[in-house]
Amino acid sequence: MLYEINEKALKLESEGKKIIRLNLGDPDMATPPEIVEAAYASMKAGNTKYSSSYGEKRLREKIAEVHGVKAENVVITPGSKWAIFSTMFLTLKNGGNVIIPTPYWTAYDLIAKSFGAQTKLLKTELKDEWKIDLDKLDSLTDKDTKMIILNNPNNPTSKVMDTETLDGVVEIANKKGVTILSDEVYGAISFAKTKSILDYDGGCKHILSNGFSKTFTMTGWRIGYLIANKMLIDNITKLNQITFNNVPVFIQDAALKGLELHQKIASAIKAKYKQRADLASAKLSAAGFKFTKPDAPFYVFPKLDGLDSEKFTLELLDKGVAVAPGTSFGDYREHFRISLTAPDDQIETALDKIVEAAK
Amino acid sequence: MLYEINEKALKLESEGKKIIRLNLGDPDMATPPEIVEAAYASMKAGNTKYSSSYGEKRLREKIAEVHGVKAENVVITPGSKWAIFSTMFLTLKNGGNVIIPTPYWTAYDLIAKSFGAQTKLLKTELKDEWKIDLDKLDSLTDKDTKMIILNNPNNPTSKVMDTETLDGVVEIANKKGVTILSDEVYGAISFAKTKSILDYDGGCKHILSNGFSKTFTMTGWRIGYLIANKMLIDNITKLNQITFNNVPVFIQDAALKGLELHQKIASAIKAKYKQRADLASAKLSAAGFKFTKPDAPFYVFPKLDGLDSEKFTLELLDKGVAVAPGTSFGDYREHFRISLTAPDDQIETALDKIVEAAK
């Protein structure tokens, strides 16, 4: 229902209705001007032609340096979504199953279903602070399991996995010969220390997907990347050649500028979202909602006993606030997801409306 | 071998070697400055966020106006390649076959194979002026045929289908309930009058894919579109949501500017490529190559009796000229494809080297 809510919100806006949009992880801040200027300079320099489906060498090398891998282990994608789609498609199109802990980002499940792959959902719960039960994971992993997807920090809970649990997941995956795809798109702006899947081996045994959207406020630019073994990178590149061909080079140059300014941009974003997370936590706690306090931008995933979040979300949209129902993230009817991605005053107004509507 | 040649050419260039690249349909001219400025203005105006997976309303409406359809029949894609991939994926992923006349654009066959769809190739030949044999098409179309792909004007021959043949193909498709996907990406800059698949019915019974790359020298911007019935448009939009999400809005605004300046830009491009096609035709004819004179940009597909075009292409690349072997377009070992997409003096040099190498 996540995408339907968004299209409905866009439609209401096009009809002139004012909607506070807390339904997507799309930051309200503008893309930093240095990044915009870098794109413009690159366009004017003529970087407007077809290019390599691997991505530009200069960007792959910079990303490789950031993550301590080789450039041959990096492919540039139109958003981290394509990094995830292409990896799942190539790994699962001929059968097998994928284990997805819930609550999950809606796209994982929709992607698997789009080519008929079997998904096995592994439920985690608020009362366990969203920890994966390793025994359950072990018994769910069978001979047809090709992949485990981690989202760390997690969307929608903004929870960072503790090291012990992550160690345990990697151990199970290695023992059973299953690949982990770790979506770490919120990792670089996390408030808490986040261990990366790449910390486990230098040889890209597992897979990292990441993007520029969240760290650099570049959601609409559609640029991300995948780090994996060279064979998968080569196969994704072949898929890129027959689908979108390449991310525009001027967008890759804009992303490169972002990486060069990483420290400055990421700290400002972190500080802003920490402040918003604190505000939301205070208001929601006071109103009796239950949740884990965010370890990272942008989300809170509160629970209210007895809530029907689909009904609640639609009613709230009519009152001018868009959030996402918990059912979009798995079996979480009593939860809903708030994205703290609007100007501060709007967030405050929206939180008040949410508290009011939930009474 | 088309993509391998390109990656090899890029590699040779990165090693400092000078390559005249006539292997891709990537115009040497820069994107018109008005289009670059429109993108920059849109970026600065903050159009850098997630947006609808259908594409922007203003662009869909303009495209609908150009083609005489409704905006609901239009979806914006990252290049016409994605329009084609997504259509074929949704139509053929659960089985069935697709008929592809040859010579064909490499991507059609690679796309079908990427999800295991069966392709039935229908060979056309230079001696018949590349006309489709309607009886052969009729007998090739069976109960499992889901789609016929037309590429009109054709890549690699630059031949425009004559009206009688196109009428015949449509009649067979309608009789047998098969959908035609007509890739008309060279249509707007054709030298000869080109009938569109949309001329056959107002209700989008068949499917048109098109792009901005060729008409507006925007290859590297990755923007195209599909015109089809609303149900397919809705389903492609759902696939867009889980793959790349949306074409950057500032790129859509750049494309819109292109459409506004269509007359001016397209006539300049047509004139330039007509002149190059005449030059190439004269030089190649004089040297004994056989081919049909181009009806459209950008290609010539000459034949030399007894030629092994794969060997020839690799040797030519070592001499600094990249072209594409005929085998990349089907069973055409004696042909190769020249893209007239380099500055005039380079084309002249390259043609001389080609003539020399073929002796």
Interface residues (C-beta under 8 A of the other chain):
Chain A: Y3 E7 L10 S14 L24 D26 A30 T31 V36 A39 Y40 M43 K44 G46 N47 T48 K49 Y50 S51 S52 S53 K57 P78 G79 K81 W82 F85 K93 A107 L110 I111 S114 F115 G116 T217 M218 T219 G220 W221 R222 K238 L239 Q241 I242 T243 F244 N245 N246 V247 P248 V249 F250 I251
Chain B: Y3 E7 L10 S14 L24 D26 A30 T31 V36 A39 Y40 M43 K44 G46 N47 T48 K49 Y50 S51 S52 S53 K57 P78 G79 K81 W82 F85 K93 A107 L110 I111 S114 F115 G116 T217 M218 T219 G220 W221 R222 K238 L239 Q241 I242 T243 F244 N245 N246 V247 P248 V249 F250 I251
